[in-house]
Amino acid sequence: EYDAEKEGVRDFCLWKAFKPEFDREDATWDPVVELEGGGTRQIGKGRPGWHLECSAMARKYLGDTIDLHAGGVDLKFPHHENEIAQSEGANCAPFCNCWIHNGFVNIGDEKMSKSKGNFLTLRVACPTSDDVRAYRYLVASSQYRNPLSFTDAALGAAKGALKRLDRVKVMIDDVLSKEEGGDNNADRVDSDIVATVERELANFEVAIADDLSMPRASASLFSIVKSAEKEFKRVAKAAKDSDGDESDVVPPLDLIGLKSVQQALEKMDQVFGIYYDVPKVKGDESDDGDSASDDGDDASVPTDVMDLVAQRSAAKDAKDWGLADSLRSEITALGFAVKDVKGGDPIVSKV
């Protein structure tokens, strides 16, 4: 980004000098720096730049080199590149071995943003437990580097996929629990289902290792599910065709194959995390999570709090920082927190 005050276009700030009209006294320091050749030096009252904060925390808690660093694709430049520059310059060691940059969540074709008026919280977007699980699957089955388009159609498709997964798992668990102690088709060694499971588990692991290619991993998951569905349909059709004729022998289910599907689903779910009961949170009133109350949404924030937020925004616009801080304290005392958003309205949530 061009800045006429920079000596070089790639320069960035490590330490920001104190500005009375902008900085808070309790969030600035006047440090004394120890020099390599001995002695000390005061660098002046101020605060660390945004990039420096992250490098300092990473070094303190994780060491000179970290294995994994994640963040939104918008942070790749300049934030992450600046982190690399200052960390490797200070530590004389590689900063990070692997970077993961995720795409934005879009509402339809637009990036979700408070300033655009299309900002959604999970409680509003996913009011029921089925919605929560569906959203989790939607995210987990997507390519993390690409934008995630959140629409009613996408959530509906994810719900349909989950119903299919749940139905197959219940059917398999039920039939295997009834057959405990039986021969379990011990003589059936040519199971087509087992061959499918082994092939798709291998494909699944290859997909995971290939930059978390979750769409391909999902395809492997449903290939296994389809093999179980076909087995249940095969036996159901044979039973229907016999129509009670005792001379017709209904073929047994491939229990070994279904057992391999059950084990595969459990293994894959260690990655997808979709077979679980959604925990209740404060404000839920029904067992199925149908309560749409949201302690963190603007709609549930009292009018007097929103009035204080509006007054604080006006004070900031007028650069009356003392009044703005005082109003923030009043908001906090009422049990709410306010977070400023560059270019948009502040976000208000319960503490």
FENFENVEN-V757770 format. One line per field, one symbol per residue. ss: DSSP state (H for helix, E for strand, L for the rest). phi: phi as a letter, one per 30 degrees, with the letter a starting at -180 (. if undefined). psi: psi as a letter, one per 20 degrees, with the letter a starting at -180 (. if undefined). Layout:
BEGIN
ss = ???
phi = ???
psi = ???
END
This chain:
BEGIN
ss = LLLLLLLLLLLLLLEEELLLLLLLHHHLELLEEELLLLLEEELLLEEELHHHHHHHHHHHHHLLLEEEEEEEHHHHHHHHHHHHHHHHHHHLLLLEEEEEEELLEEELLEELLHHHLLLLLHHHHLLLHHHHHHHHHHHHLLLLLLLEEELHHHHHHHHHHHHHHHHHHHHHHHHHHHLLLLLLLLLLLLLHHHHHHHHHHHHHHHHHHLLLLHHHHHHHHHHHHHHHHHHHHHHHHHHHHHLLLLLLLLLLLLHHHHHHHHHHHHHHHHHHLLLLLLLLLLLLLLLLLLLLLLLLLHHHLLHHHHHHHHHHHHHHHLLLHHHHHHHHHHHHHLLEEEELLLLLLLEEEEL
phi = .dbddddbdcdbdcbcddbedbdcddbbbbdccddddjibadcjdlbddeddedddddddcbjdbcdbbcldddcebcedddededddddchaedbdbcbccdddcciccddadddicdbcddddbdcdddddddddeddccdddcdcccbdddddddddddddddddddddedddddcdjddhhedcccdddedddddddddddddddchhddddddddedddedddddddddddddddddhiddddcddddddddddddeddddddddcdicdacdddbejdcbdciddcdbdccedcdeddddddddddddddddicddddddddddddddjbcbcdbdibddccbdd
psi = ppohiqhqhiqrphppqpohigqqhjkrrmqpppqgjqrrppiqpbqqrghhgghggggghiahpqgpprrqhiigpighhhggghghhhilqpgphppooqrqpqodjqppphhijkpqrhhghmirhhgghgggggghjrohhqqooorhgghghhggghgggggggggghghhhhjpiaiklhinikphggggggghhghghgghimllmhghhhhgghhgghhgghghhghhghhhhhljohhpppqqqnhgghhhgghgghghihghlinrppqqrpipiqhjkipjqoijqhhjpqhhghghgghgghhghjkmhghghghghggghjkqqppqppjaqqppqq.
END
